[in-house]
Amino acid sequence: MRYFLFAILVFHKLDAYAQQADSIPPGVQRLLEAYPDHLKGYEGNFILWKDGTKMRYDDGRMKTEEQAFDSTDLEDQMNALHYPPGLPVDTPGYNCDPGTMRCQEFFMQMYGNTEAEAKSHLVPVIWPAPKPGRTKRIWVTSINGVNEHLQAVAQELVTHPHLRPYVTNIGGTFNWRPILGTQRMSPHSFGIAIDINTSRSEYWKWDHRDNWQLDSVEINLQWHNSVPLEIVEIFERHGFIWGGKWFHYDTMHFEYRPEMLPATKRRDKKNAPGTRDQLRPSHREVVPKSIPGGPQKRYR
């Protein structure tokens, strides 16, 4: 049991009860700033959506850490361990996986409640291919401009040729599926995540194939990373968090989570360096009937 994380959740839960009903908790404020296209306000413990939906922020339940992962409300999501933006990247603390506690109701409301609904929002992003001068199309959601933010990432990446081997031959983007071993949906299900080159990155379960189901202490889990931190900086500038900042490391993984990053770290997609002229389709491609998914590897 991760007692430190559980203690933080209990503290924030008790603190929430002490607030006035009409006050705006800091976590709510971050959500309103990160998702202005969908959220319009907060009233009486409810997030107000522009489509008229009212979503409870704090369900009022005291939970163990595992219960919080399995039935995460928005208050749990926003008050769990915070993601550390920027450099340097310190070795994550024991069982510190910031950003992995997700309120599924929130993401399904925003990106799609079914596979068909989520797929209906997918659009192509022009992405560098292994051969210099070539490109390919990858598919992510257009909601919240995720495709434009990821396109801005690609625009920056192509100005650094030495990074190409790490970001081509990607592991995948959209893949409607639960997290391995759970009933929780992977962020890949919503078209907001990308796994870069799996052969040049690390995943804790792959490093402990024979005993990953044991406790982290028992397998002596040690953090590993070979992904250049320049790549991390570029993704974070456009609202993506990195799985390499998790104790249960997943260094190929990036997901669009602007609420986890300070506004100063999120660059407007229109102000990214370079122009679209730097990255054009290298050949004609048609929309595929199915979208290739990422590797079945997800822990959180």
C-alpha positions as CSV (number, residue, x, y, z in Angstrom):
1,M,0.0,0.0,0.0
2,R,1.3,3.4,-0.9
3,Y,0.8,5.1,2.5
4,F,2.2,8.5,1.5
5,L,-0.1,8.9,-1.5
6,F,-3.1,7.7,0.6
7,A,-2.2,10.2,3.3
8,I,-2.2,13.0,0.7
9,L,-5.6,11.9,-0.6
10,V,-7.1,11.8,2.9
11,F,-5.7,15.3,3.7
12,H,-7.2,16.8,0.6
13,K,-10.5,15.1,1.1
14,L,-10.8,16.5,4.6
15,D,-9.6,19.9,3.4
16,A,-12.3,19.9,0.7
17,Y,-15.0,19.5,3.3
18,A,-13.8,22.6,5.0
19,Q,-14.2,24.8,1.9
20,Q,-17.3,26.9,1.2
21,A,-19.7,25.2,-1.2
22,D,-19.4,28.0,-3.7
23,S,-15.6,28.4,-3.6
24,I,-13.5,27.1,-6.5
25,P,-10.8,24.5,-5.4
26,P,-7.4,24.9,-7.1
27,G,-7.9,21.6,-8.9
28,V,-11.1,22.9,-10.5
29,Q,-9.4,26.1,-11.5
30,R,-6.7,24.1,-13.3
31,L,-9.4,22.1,-15.1
32,L,-11.3,25.2,-16.2
33,E,-8.0,26.7,-17.6
34,A,-6.9,23.6,-19.3
35,Y,-10.2,22.7,-21.1
36,P,-12.0,26.0,-21.9
37,D,-13.7,24.5,-25.0
38,H,-15.7,22.2,-22.8
39,L,-15.9,23.5,-19.2
40,K,-17.6,26.7,-18.2
41,G,-17.7,26.8,-14.5
42,Y,-18.2,25.3,-11.0
43,E,-21.1,25.4,-8.7
44,G,-21.9,23.5,-5.5
45,N,-19.3,20.7,-5.9
46,F,-20.2,20.3,-9.6
47,I,-18.1,21.0,-12.7
48,L,-20.4,22.6,-15.3
49,W,-19.9,21.6,-18.9
50,K,-20.9,23.8,-21.9
51,D,-23.2,21.0,-23.1
52,G,-25.2,21.2,-19.9
53,T,-23.6,18.3,-18.2
54,K,-23.1,18.6,-14.4
55,M,-20.3,16.4,-13.1
56,R,-19.6,15.9,-9.4
57,Y,-16.1,17.0,-8.4
58,D,-15.7,15.3,-5.1
59,D,-17.8,12.1,-4.4
60,G,-17.2,12.5,-0.7
61,R,-15.9,9.0,-0.2
62,M,-12.8,8.1,1.9
63,K,-10.8,5.6,-0.2
64,T,-7.8,3.5,0.1
65,E,-5.2,4.1,-2.7
66,E,-6.4,1.1,-4.7
67,Q,-10.0,2.2,-4.3
68,A,-9.0,5.7,-5.5
69,F,-7.5,4.2,-8.6
70,D,-10.5,2.0,-9.4
71,S,-13.1,4.7,-8.7
72,T,-11.3,7.9,-9.3
73,D,-13.3,11.1,-9.0
74,L,-12.0,14.5,-10.2
75,E,-10.9,15.5,-6.8
76,D,-8.8,12.4,-6.5
77,Q,-7.3,13.0,-9.9
78,M,-6.4,16.7,-9.2
79,N,-5.1,16.2,-5.7
80,A,-2.9,13.1,-6.2
81,L,0.8,13.5,-6.5
82,H,1.6,16.3,-8.8
83,Y,3.5,15.9,-12.1
84,P,6.9,17.7,-12.0
85,P,7.3,19.7,-15.2
86,G,10.6,20.7,-16.8
87,L,14.2,19.7,-16.2
88,P,16.2,18.3,-14.6
89,V,14.4,15.0,-14.3
90,D,14.9,13.5,-10.9
91,T,14.5,9.8,-10.3
92,P,10.8,9.4,-9.3
93,G,10.1,8.6,-5.6
94,Y,8.9,5.2,-4.6
95,N,5.5,4.5,-6.2
96,C,5.2,8.1,-7.4
97,D,3.3,7.9,-10.7
98,P,1.8,11.4,-11.1
99,G,-1.0,11.6,-13.7
100,T,-2.0,8.0,-13.6
101,M,-5.0,8.5,-11.4
102,R,-7.6,9.4,-14.0
103,C,-11.3,10.1,-13.6
104,Q,-12.7,7.8,-16.4
105,E,-16.1,9.6,-16.4
106,F,-14.4,12.9,-17.2
107,F,-12.3,11.6,-20.1
108,M,-15.2,9.5,-21.6
109,Q,-17.5,12.6,-21.4
110,M,-14.9,14.7,-23.2
111,Y,-13.4,12.3,-25.8
112,G,-16.0,9.5,-26.3
113,N,-18.1,7.0,-24.3
114,T,-17.7,4.3,-26.9
115,E,-15.0,3.1,-29.4
116,A,-17.1,4.4,-32.3
117,E,-17.6,7.8,-30.7
118,A,-13.9,8.2,-29.9
119,K,-12.9,7.0,-33.5
120,S,-15.3,9.6,-35.0
121,H,-13.0,12.4,-33.7
122,L,-9.7,10.9,-35.0
123,V,-7.8,13.0,-37.5
124,P,-4.3,12.6,-39.1
125,V,-1.1,14.2,-37.9
126,I,1.9,14.3,-40.3
127,W,4.7,12.6,-38.4
128,P,8.3,12.0,-39.3
129,A,9.1,8.6,-40.8
130,P,12.4,6.6,-40.3
131,K,13.8,7.7,-43.7
132,P,14.8,11.4,-43.7
133,G,12.5,13.5,-45.9
134,R,9.7,11.0,-45.5
135,T,6.5,11.2,-43.4
136,K,3.6,9.1,-42.3
137,R,0.2,9.8,-40.9
138,I,-0.7,9.0,-37.3
139,W,-4.2,9.4,-35.8
140,V,-5.2,11.2,-32.7
141,T,-8.4,13.1,-31.5
142,S,-9.2,16.5,-32.8
143,I,-11.0,17.4,-29.5
144,N,-9.1,20.1,-27.5
145,G,-6.9,20.5,-30.6
146,V,-4.9,17.5,-29.5
147,N,-4.0,16.9,-33.2
148,E,-2.7,20.5,-33.6
149,H,-0.7,20.2,-30.4
150,L,0.9,17.0,-31.5
151,Q,1.5,18.5,-35.0
152,A,3.3,21.3,-33.2
153,V,5.4,18.7,-31.5
154,A,6.3,17.1,-34.8
155,Q,7.2,20.5,-36.2
156,E,9.8,20.9,-33.5
157,L,11.1,17.4,-33.6
158,V,12.0,17.6,-37.3
159,T,14.3,20.5,-36.6
160,H,16.4,18.1,-34.5
161,P,17.5,15.3,-36.8
162,H,19.4,13.5,-34.1
163,L,16.1,12.8,-32.3
164,R,14.5,11.1,-35.3
165,P,15.4,7.5,-34.4
166,Y,13.6,7.9,-31.1
167,V,10.3,9.2,-32.4
168,T,9.9,7.2,-35.6
169,N,8.6,3.6,-35.7
170,I,6.1,4.6,-33.1
171,G,4.4,2.1,-30.8
172,G,1.0,3.5,-31.5
173,T,-1.6,6.1,-30.8
174,F,-5.3,5.3,-30.6
175,N,-6.3,1.9,-29.2
176,W,-9.6,1.4,-27.5
177,R,-8.8,-1.0,-24.6
178,P,-8.6,-1.3,-20.9
179,I,-5.4,-0.9,-19.0
180,L,-3.8,-4.3,-18.7
181,G,-5.1,-6.2,-15.7
182,T,-7.8,-3.6,-14.9
183,Q,-11.3,-2.4,-15.9
184,R,-10.0,1.2,-16.4
185,M,-9.7,2.5,-19.9
186,S,-6.2,3.4,-21.2
187,P,-5.6,7.0,-22.3
188,H,-4.9,5.5,-25.7
189,S,-8.6,4.8,-25.9
190,F,-9.3,8.5,-26.2
191,G,-6.7,9.3,-28.9
192,I,-4.7,11.5,-26.5
193,A,-1.6,9.3,-26.1
194,I,1.3,8.3,-28.2
195,D,4.1,5.7,-27.6
196,I,7.3,6.6,-29.4
197,N,9.9,4.1,-30.6
198,T,9.5,1.1,-28.3
199,S,13.0,-0.2,-29.2
200,R,14.6,3.0,-27.9
201,S,12.7,3.3,-24.7
202,E,11.9,1.4,-21.5
203,Y,8.9,0.0,-19.8
204,W,9.1,-1.4,-16.3
205,K,7.1,-4.5,-17.0
206,W,9.3,-5.4,-19.9
207,D,12.3,-5.1,-17.7
208,H,10.8,-7.5,-15.2
209,R,8.9,-9.9,-17.5
210,D,9.0,-12.8,-15.1
211,N,8.0,-11.2,-11.8
212,W,6.3,-7.8,-12.5
213,Q,3.2,-8.9,-10.5
214,L,5.3,-8.9,-7.3
215,D,5.6,-5.9,-5.1
216,S,7.9,-3.2,-6.4
217,V,10.3,-3.7,-3.5
218,E,10.5,-7.4,-4.1
219,I,11.7,-7.0,-7.7
220,N,14.0,-4.2,-6.7
221,L,12.5,-1.9,-9.4
222,Q,15.1,0.6,-10.6
223,W,14.2,3.5,-12.9
224,H,15.8,3.4,-16.4
225,N,15.6,5.9,-19.3
226,S,17.4,6.3,-22.7
227,V,15.0,8.9,-24.2
228,P,16.7,12.3,-24.8
229,L,15.2,14.9,-22.4
230,E,15.0,17.3,-25.4
231,I,12.1,15.2,-26.5
232,V,10.4,15.5,-23.1
233,E,10.8,19.3,-23.1
234,I,9.2,19.5,-26.6
235,F,6.2,17.4,-25.6
236,E,5.7,19.2,-22.3
237,R,5.6,22.6,-24.1
238,H,2.5,21.4,-25.9
239,G,0.6,20.0,-23.0
240,F,1.8,16.4,-22.9
241,I,3.1,14.6,-19.8
242,W,5.7,11.9,-19.9
243,G,5.6,8.4,-18.5
244,G,9.3,8.6,-17.8
245,K,8.5,10.7,-14.7
246,W,6.7,7.7,-13.1
247,F,8.3,5.3,-10.7
248,H,6.6,2.6,-12.8
249,Y,8.4,4.0,-15.8
250,D,7.0,4.0,-19.3
251,T,9.5,6.2,-21.2
252,M,7.9,5.7,-24.6
253,H,4.6,7.2,-23.4
254,F,3.3,10.7,-23.7
255,E,-0.3,11.8,-23.2
256,Y,-2.1,15.1,-23.5
257,R,-2.9,16.3,-20.0
258,P,-2.7,20.1,-19.9
259,E,-4.3,20.2,-16.4
260,M,-1.1,18.6,-15.1
261,L,1.2,21.3,-16.4
262,P,1.4,25.0,-15.4
263,A,0.1,27.3,-18.0
264,T,3.6,28.7,-18.5
265,K,4.7,25.3,-19.8
266,R,2.0,25.0,-22.4
267,R,2.8,26.9,-25.6
268,D,-0.1,27.9,-27.8
269,K,-0.2,25.5,-30.8
270,K,-0.3,28.5,-33.2
271,N,3.0,29.8,-31.9
272,A,5.2,26.7,-32.3
273,P,8.5,27.2,-34.1
274,G,8.6,26.4,-37.8
275,T,5.8,26.1,-40.3
276,R,3.8,23.3,-41.8
277,D,6.0,23.6,-44.8
278,Q,8.7,21.8,-42.9
279,L,6.6,18.7,-42.6
280,R,4.4,17.7,-45.5
281,P,2.9,14.4,-46.5
282,S,5.6,12.6,-48.6
283,H,3.1,10.5,-50.4
284,R,-0.7,10.1,-50.8
285,E,-2.3,8.2,-48.0
286,V,-5.9,7.2,-47.5
287,V,-7.8,7.1,-44.2
288,P,-7.4,3.5,-42.9
289,K,-10.4,1.4,-42.1
290,S,-8.9,0.6,-38.7
291,I,-6.4,2.5,-36.6
292,P,-3.3,0.5,-35.6
293,G,-3.0,0.4,-31.8
294,G,-0.1,0.5,-29.4
295,P,1.5,-2.4,-27.5
296,Q,-0.6,-4.1,-24.8
297,K,1.6,-2.9,-21.9
298,R,-0.3,-0.4,-19.8
299,Y,0.2,-0.5,-16.0
300,R,-1.5,2.9,-15.1
